[in-house]
C-alpha cells in the first residue's frame, strides 16, 4: 500500500492535519507558531499553486518519500547533529475524496529577476489514488544539496529541497495512522 508522509509538528492538537490557512481560523496561536518558519520567505505564503488554484498555505505539504530515507541521507552526507523527528505515515487511500497534486520540484522556482516564486502548470502533476507512486529514493540533487551544506558548514539544510511535494487541498484525518521516528 502506498503512503505519503508528513512531519508530526510541535504544538499539534487534535487528530486532523490542517493546511495553515485553515489552521489560522481554528487556532491562531498554533498558526502563528507554524508560520514562523516562513519569516524569511513570507512571499512564499502568497504563492499560487496552479491546477489546485489556491495558495501555498491552503494545502498540506506532504512527502512521497519515507522520511527515514531523508535521515539516512543526511547522516551519510555528514550531518551528525540531526535532531529527532517523528512523522505520520499516511495511507494514500485517506485522500480518496480530497484533491491532491505532485509538485515536481525539478528546478529552482525562485525567479531572482522577478524576486518572486514562480510555479507553472508544467511544475504540477494532477494525481489520483491509482496514479500516485511512492518514491523509494531521494533525487541526486537533494543528496548533493545535503553534502554541500555539510561541507560548507551551513547546518541542517532545508530537508525537502528538490524532493517532489504532494500538495493536499484539504484536511487529513490522522487518528489511526502510524507515527514513525525517522532515525529507526
ChimeraX commands (.cxc) that place a marker at each C-alpha (Angstrom):
marker #1 position 0.00,0.00,0.00 radius 0.5
marker #1 position 1.45,3.41,-0.94 radius 0.5
marker #1 position 1.83,6.17,1.63 radius 0.5
marker #1 position 2.51,9.88,1.88 radius 0.5
marker #1 position 4.43,11.32,4.82 radius 0.5
marker #1 position 4.03,14.42,6.96 radius 0.5
marker #1 position 6.21,15.63,9.82 radius 0.5
marker #1 position 4.48,15.48,13.20 radius 0.5
marker #1 position 4.53,19.10,14.18 radius 0.5
marker #1 position 5.21,20.58,17.56 radius 0.5
marker #1 position 2.20,22.29,19.12 radius 0.5
marker #1 position -0.12,19.89,17.35 radius 0.5
marker #1 position -3.62,19.32,18.59 radius 0.5
marker #1 position -6.47,17.00,17.69 radius 0.5
marker #1 position -6.48,14.18,15.19 radius 0.5
marker #1 position -6.62,16.11,11.92 radius 0.5
marker #1 position -3.87,17.76,9.88 radius 0.5
marker #1 position -4.97,21.18,8.62 radius 0.5
marker #1 position -3.42,23.44,5.97 radius 0.5
marker #1 position -2.00,26.60,7.56 radius 0.5
marker #1 position -4.71,28.93,6.26 radius 0.5
marker #1 position -7.38,26.64,7.73 radius 0.5
marker #1 position -5.43,26.42,10.98 radius 0.5
marker #1 position -5.46,30.22,11.23 radius 0.5
marker #1 position -9.25,30.07,11.66 radius 0.5
marker #1 position -9.15,27.18,14.16 radius 0.5
marker #1 position -6.18,28.02,16.39 radius 0.5
marker #1 position -4.44,31.37,15.84 radius 0.5
marker #1 position -1.58,30.63,18.29 radius 0.5
marker #1 position -0.66,27.37,16.56 radius 0.5
marker #1 position -0.95,29.06,13.17 radius 0.5
marker #1 position 1.46,31.83,14.21 radius 0.5
marker #1 position 3.91,29.30,15.65 radius 0.5
marker #1 position 4.00,27.30,12.40 radius 0.5
marker #1 position 4.15,30.29,10.06 radius 0.5
marker #1 position 7.29,31.50,11.83 radius 0.5
marker #1 position 9.31,29.15,9.58 radius 0.5
marker #1 position 8.42,31.47,6.71 radius 0.5
marker #1 position 9.92,34.54,8.42 radius 0.5
marker #1 position 12.48,34.97,5.61 radius 0.5
marker #1 position 10.20,33.61,2.91 radius 0.5
marker #1 position 6.89,35.43,3.56 radius 0.5
marker #1 position 6.33,35.93,-0.16 radius 0.5
marker #1 position 6.08,32.14,-0.47 radius 0.5
marker #1 position 2.93,32.17,1.67 radius 0.5
marker #1 position 1.18,34.07,-1.14 radius 0.5
marker #1 position 2.40,31.71,-3.88 radius 0.5
marker #1 position -0.39,30.44,-6.09 radius 0.5
marker #1 position -0.48,26.74,-6.89 radius 0.5
marker #1 position -1.59,26.06,-10.46 radius 0.5
marker #1 position -4.09,23.25,-11.07 radius 0.5
marker #1 position -5.39,23.46,-7.48 radius 0.5
marker #1 position -5.99,27.21,-7.86 radius 0.5
marker #1 position -5.16,28.03,-4.28 radius 0.5
marker #1 position -2.34,29.46,-2.19 radius 0.5
marker #1 position 0.78,27.73,-0.81 radius 0.5
marker #1 position -0.72,27.73,2.70 radius 0.5
marker #1 position -4.11,26.39,1.53 radius 0.5
marker #1 position -2.56,22.93,1.13 radius 0.5
marker #1 position -0.79,20.40,3.29 radius 0.5
marker #1 position 2.76,19.71,2.15 radius 0.5
marker #1 position 3.49,16.01,2.23 radius 0.5
marker #1 position 6.37,13.88,1.04 radius 0.5
marker #1 position 6.20,10.90,-1.33 radius 0.5
marker #1 position 9.41,9.61,0.33 radius 0.5
marker #1 position 9.65,7.86,3.69 radius 0.5
marker #1 position 11.43,10.33,5.98 radius 0.5
marker #1 position 13.77,7.58,7.23 radius 0.5
marker #1 position 15.46,7.80,3.81 radius 0.5
marker #1 position 15.98,11.53,4.33 radius 0.5
marker #1 position 17.52,10.89,7.76 radius 0.5
marker #1 position 19.92,8.28,6.35 radius 0.5
marker #1 position 20.94,10.63,3.52 radius 0.5
marker #1 position 21.61,13.48,5.98 radius 0.5
marker #1 position 23.84,11.25,8.13 radius 0.5
marker #1 position 25.68,9.90,5.08 radius 0.5
marker #1 position 26.24,13.48,3.85 radius 0.5
marker #1 position 27.90,14.40,7.15 radius 0.5
marker #1 position 25.08,15.92,9.20 radius 0.5
marker #1 position 25.59,14.17,12.54 radius 0.5
marker #1 position 23.76,16.59,14.83 radius 0.5
marker #1 position 20.32,15.87,13.44 radius 0.5
marker #1 position 17.51,16.15,15.95 radius 0.5
marker #1 position 14.83,13.51,16.17 radius 0.5
marker #1 position 11.74,13.92,14.02 radius 0.5
marker #1 position 8.52,11.95,14.20 radius 0.5
marker #1 position 6.26,11.74,11.19 radius 0.5
marker #1 position 2.91,10.42,10.09 radius 0.5
marker #1 position 2.80,7.54,7.62 radius 0.5
marker #1 position -0.49,8.24,5.83 radius 0.5
marker #1 position -2.16,5.64,3.58 radius 0.5
marker #1 position -2.91,7.26,0.23 radius 0.5
marker #1 position -6.48,5.91,0.44 radius 0.5
marker #1 position -7.22,8.59,3.06 radius 0.5
marker #1 position -7.10,11.10,0.18 radius 0.5
marker #1 position -9.85,9.42,-1.83 radius 0.5
marker #1 position -12.19,12.43,-1.52 radius 0.5
marker #1 position -9.51,15.14,-1.49 radius 0.5
marker #1 position -7.77,16.90,-4.40 radius 0.5
marker #1 position -4.01,16.44,-4.44 radius 0.5
marker #1 position -1.15,17.01,-6.88 radius 0.5
marker #1 position 2.55,16.42,-7.16 radius 0.5
marker #1 position 4.84,19.44,-7.28 radius 0.5
marker #1 position 7.77,18.01,-9.25 radius 0.5
marker #1 position 10.43,20.37,-7.78 radius 0.5
marker #1 position 12.85,19.63,-10.61 radius 0.5
marker #1 position 14.26,23.16,-10.67 radius 0.5
marker #1 position 14.57,26.25,-8.52 radius 0.5
marker #1 position 11.32,28.13,-8.53 radius 0.5
marker #1 position 12.54,31.45,-7.12 radius 0.5
marker #1 position 12.94,33.87,-10.01 radius 0.5
marker #1 position 15.77,36.22,-8.95 radius 0.5
marker #1 position 14.91,38.70,-11.68 radius 0.5
marker #1 position 11.24,38.96,-10.63 radius 0.5
marker #1 position 12.12,38.46,-6.94 radius 0.5
marker #1 position 9.22,36.05,-6.74 radius 0.5
marker #1 position 8.44,32.36,-6.56 radius 0.5
marker #1 position 7.06,31.06,-9.83 radius 0.5
marker #1 position 5.18,27.80,-10.24 radius 0.5
marker #1 position 3.71,26.85,-13.60 radius 0.5
marker #1 position 1.27,24.15,-14.65 radius 0.5
marker #1 position 4.28,22.23,-16.01 radius 0.5
marker #1 position 5.61,22.01,-12.42 radius 0.5
marker #1 position 2.40,20.38,-11.16 radius 0.5
marker #1 position 1.12,16.89,-11.92 radius 0.5
marker #1 position -2.51,16.07,-11.06 radius 0.5
marker #1 position -2.80,12.81,-9.13 radius 0.5
marker #1 position -5.40,10.24,-8.21 radius 0.5
marker #1 position -5.25,7.39,-5.73 radius 0.5
marker #1 position -4.44,4.97,-8.56 radius 0.5
marker #1 position -1.85,7.19,-10.30 radius 0.5
marker #1 position 0.11,8.06,-7.14 radius 0.5
marker #1 position 3.51,6.37,-6.77 radius 0.5
marker #1 position 5.56,6.48,-3.60 radius 0.5
marker #1 position 9.24,7.24,-4.23 radius 0.5
marker #1 position 11.91,4.93,-2.82 radius 0.5
marker #1 position 14.99,7.11,-3.24 radius 0.5
marker #1 position 15.98,10.75,-2.96 radius 0.5
marker #1 position 16.76,12.79,-6.06 radius 0.5
marker #1 position 20.51,13.14,-6.68 radius 0.5
marker #1 position 20.15,16.94,-6.49 radius 0.5
marker #1 position 18.86,16.58,-2.92 radius 0.5
marker #1 position 21.77,14.37,-1.89 radius 0.5
marker #1 position 24.23,16.84,-3.46 radius 0.5
marker #1 position 22.49,19.68,-1.61 radius 0.5
marker #1 position 22.86,17.85,1.73 radius 0.5
marker #1 position 26.57,17.23,1.00 radius 0.5
marker #1 position 27.19,20.83,0.01 radius 0.5
marker #1 position 25.56,22.12,3.21 radius 0.5
marker #1 position 27.67,19.73,5.35 radius 0.5
marker #1 position 30.93,20.51,3.54 radius 0.5
marker #1 position 30.33,24.26,3.81 radius 0.5
marker #1 position 29.20,24.22,7.45 radius 0.5
marker #1 position 25.73,25.53,6.56 radius 0.5
marker #1 position 23.99,23.47,9.23 radius 0.5
marker #1 position 20.97,21.28,8.62 radius 0.5
marker #1 position 19.65,22.09,5.14 radius 0.5
marker #1 position 16.07,22.57,4.01 radius 0.5
marker #1 position 15.07,18.91,4.16 radius 0.5
marker #1 position 12.78,18.75,1.15 radius 0.5
marker #1 position 14.75,20.74,-1.41 radius 0.5
marker #1 position 14.39,19.10,-4.84 radius 0.5
marker #1 position 12.15,16.36,-3.40 radius 0.5
marker #1 position 8.75,16.28,-5.07 radius 0.5
marker #1 position 5.99,17.52,-2.78 radius 0.5
marker #1 position 2.48,16.18,-2.55 radius 0.5
marker #1 position 0.14,19.16,-2.13 radius 0.5
marker #1 position -3.11,18.12,-0.47 radius 0.5
marker #1 position -6.00,20.57,-0.72 radius 0.5
marker #1 position -7.89,19.59,2.39 radius 0.5
marker #1 position -7.65,18.17,5.88 radius 0.5
marker #1 position -6.21,14.72,6.56 radius 0.5
marker #1 position -7.56,12.59,9.43 radius 0.5
marker #1 position -4.63,11.10,11.36 radius 0.5
marker #1 position -6.33,9.39,14.29 radius 0.5
marker #1 position -5.46,5.90,13.08 radius 0.5
marker #1 position -2.26,6.48,11.10 radius 0.5
marker #1 position 1.17,5.27,12.22 radius 0.5
marker #1 position 3.60,7.69,13.80 radius 0.5
marker #1 position 7.22,6.82,12.99 radius 0.5
marker #1 position 10.61,8.00,14.19 radius 0.5
marker #1 position 12.87,8.85,11.28 radius 0.5
marker #1 position 16.00,7.50,12.94 radius 0.5
marker #1 position 14.53,3.96,13.32 radius 0.5
marker link #1:1,2 radius 0.2
marker link #1:2,3 radius 0.2
marker link #1:3,4 radius 0.2
marker link #1:4,5 radius 0.2
marker link #1:5,6 radius 0.2
marker link #1:6,7 radius 0.2
marker link #1:7,8 radius 0.2
marker link #1:8,9 radius 0.2
marker link #1:9,10 radius 0.2
marker link #1:10,11 radius 0.2
marker link #1:11,12 radius 0.2
marker link #1:12,13 radius 0.2
marker link #1:13,14 radius 0.2
marker link #1:14,15 radius 0.2
marker link #1:15,16 radius 0.2
marker link #1:16,17 radius 0.2
marker link #1:17,18 radius 0.2
marker link #1:18,19 radius 0.2
marker link #1:19,20 radius 0.2
marker link #1:20,21 radius 0.2
marker link #1:21,22 radius 0.2
marker link #1:22,23 radius 0.2
marker link #1:23,24 radius 0.2
marker link #1:24,25 radius 0.2
marker link #1:25,26 radius 0.2
marker link #1:26,27 radius 0.2
marker link #1:27,28 radius 0.2
marker link #1:28,29 radius 0.2
marker link #1:29,30 radius 0.2
marker link #1:30,31 radius 0.2
marker link #1:31,32 radius 0.2
marker link #1:32,33 radius 0.2
marker link #1:33,34 radius 0.2
marker link #1:34,35 radius 0.2
marker link #1:35,36 radius 0.2
marker link #1:36,37 radius 0.2
marker link #1:37,38 radius 0.2
marker link #1:38,39 radius 0.2
marker link #1:39,40 radius 0.2
marker link #1:40,41 radius 0.2
marker link #1:41,42 radius 0.2
marker link #1:42,43 radius 0.2
marker link #1:43,44 radius 0.2
marker link #1:44,45 radius 0.2
marker link #1:45,46 radius 0.2
marker link #1:46,47 radius 0.2
marker link #1:47,48 radius 0.2
marker link #1:48,49 radius 0.2
marker link #1:49,50 radius 0.2
marker link #1:50,51 radius 0.2
marker link #1:51,52 radius 0.2
marker link #1:52,53 radius 0.2
marker link #1:53,54 radius 0.2
marker link #1:54,55 radius 0.2
marker link #1:55,56 radius 0.2
marker link #1:56,57 radius 0.2
marker link #1:57,58 radius 0.2
marker link #1:58,59 radius 0.2
marker link #1:59,60 radius 0.2
marker link #1:60,61 radius 0.2
marker link #1:61,62 radius 0.2
marker link #1:62,63 radius 0.2
marker link #1:63,64 radius 0.2
marker link #1:64,65 radius 0.2
marker link #1:65,66 radius 0.2
marker link #1:66,67 radius 0.2
marker link #1:67,68 radius 0.2
marker link #1:68,69 radius 0.2
marker link #1:69,70 radius 0.2
marker link #1:70,71 radius 0.2
marker link #1:71,72 radius 0.2
marker link #1:72,73 radius 0.2
marker link #1:73,74 radius 0.2
marker link #1:74,75 radius 0.2
marker link #1:75,76 radius 0.2
marker link #1:76,77 radius 0.2
marker link #1:77,78 radius 0.2
marker link #1:78,79 radius 0.2
marker link #1:79,80 radius 0.2
marker link #1:80,81 radius 0.2
marker link #1:81,82 radius 0.2
marker link #1:82,83 radius 0.2
marker link #1:83,84 radius 0.2
marker link #1:84,85 radius 0.2
marker link #1:85,86 radius 0.2
marker link #1:86,87 radius 0.2
marker link #1:87,88 radius 0.2
marker link #1:88,89 radius 0.2
marker link #1:89,90 radius 0.2
marker link #1:90,91 radius 0.2
marker link #1:91,92 radius 0.2
marker link #1:92,93 radius 0.2
marker link #1:93,94 radius 0.2
marker link #1:94,95 radius 0.2
marker link #1:95,96 radius 0.2
marker link #1:96,97 radius 0.2
marker link #1:97,98 radius 0.2
marker link #1:98,99 radius 0.2
marker link #1:99,100 radius 0.2
marker link #1:100,101 radius 0.2
marker link #1:101,102 radius 0.2
marker link #1:102,103 radius 0.2
marker link #1:103,104 radius 0.2
marker link #1:104,105 radius 0.2
marker link #1:105,106 radius 0.2
marker link #1:106,107 radius 0.2
marker link #1:107,108 radius 0.2
marker link #1:108,109 radius 0.2
marker link #1:109,110 radius 0.2
marker link #1:110,111 radius 0.2
marker link #1:111,112 radius 0.2
marker link #1:112,113 radius 0.2
marker link #1:113,114 radius 0.2
marker link #1:114,115 radius 0.2
marker link #1:115,116 radius 0.2
marker link #1:116,117 radius 0.2
marker link #1:117,118 radius 0.2
marker link #1:118,119 radius 0.2
marker link #1:119,120 radius 0.2
marker link #1:120,121 radius 0.2
marker link #1:121,122 radius 0.2
marker link #1:122,123 radius 0.2
marker link #1:123,124 radius 0.2
marker link #1:124,125 radius 0.2
marker link #1:125,126 radius 0.2
marker link #1:126,127 radius 0.2
marker link #1:127,128 radius 0.2
marker link #1:128,129 radius 0.2
marker link #1:129,130 radius 0.2
marker link #1:130,131 radius 0.2
marker link #1:131,132 radius 0.2
marker link #1:132,133 radius 0.2
marker link #1:133,134 radius 0.2
marker link #1:134,135 radius 0.2
marker link #1:135,136 radius 0.2
marker link #1:136,137 radius 0.2
marker link #1:137,138 radius 0.2
marker link #1:138,139 radius 0.2
marker link #1:139,140 radius 0.2
marker link #1:140,141 radius 0.2
marker link #1:141,142 radius 0.2
marker link #1:142,143 radius 0.2
marker link #1:143,144 radius 0.2
marker link #1:144,145 radius 0.2
marker link #1:145,146 radius 0.2
marker link #1:146,147 radius 0.2
marker link #1:147,148 radius 0.2
marker link #1:148,149 radius 0.2
marker link #1:149,150 radius 0.2
marker link #1:150,151 radius 0.2
marker link #1:151,152 radius 0.2
marker link #1:152,153 radius 0.2
marker link #1:153,154 radius 0.2
marker link #1:154,155 radius 0.2
marker link #1:155,156 radius 0.2
marker link #1:156,157 radius 0.2
marker link #1:157,158 radius 0.2
marker link #1:158,159 radius 0.2
marker link #1:159,160 radius 0.2
marker link #1:160,161 radius 0.2
marker link #1:161,162 radius 0.2
marker link #1:162,163 radius 0.2
marker link #1:163,164 radius 0.2
marker link #1:164,165 radius 0.2
marker link #1:165,166 radius 0.2
marker link #1:166,167 radius 0.2
marker link #1:167,168 radius 0.2
marker link #1:168,169 radius 0.2
marker link #1:169,170 radius 0.2
marker link #1:170,171 radius 0.2
marker link #1:171,172 radius 0.2
marker link #1:172,173 radius 0.2
marker link #1:173,174 radius 0.2
marker link #1:174,175 radius 0.2
marker link #1:175,176 radius 0.2
marker link #1:176,177 radius 0.2
marker link #1:177,178 radius 0.2
marker link #1:178,179 radius 0.2
marker link #1:179,180 radius 0.2
marker link #1:180,181 radius 0.2
marker link #1:181,182 radius 0.2
marker link #1:182,183 radius 0.2
marker link #1:183,184 radius 0.2
view
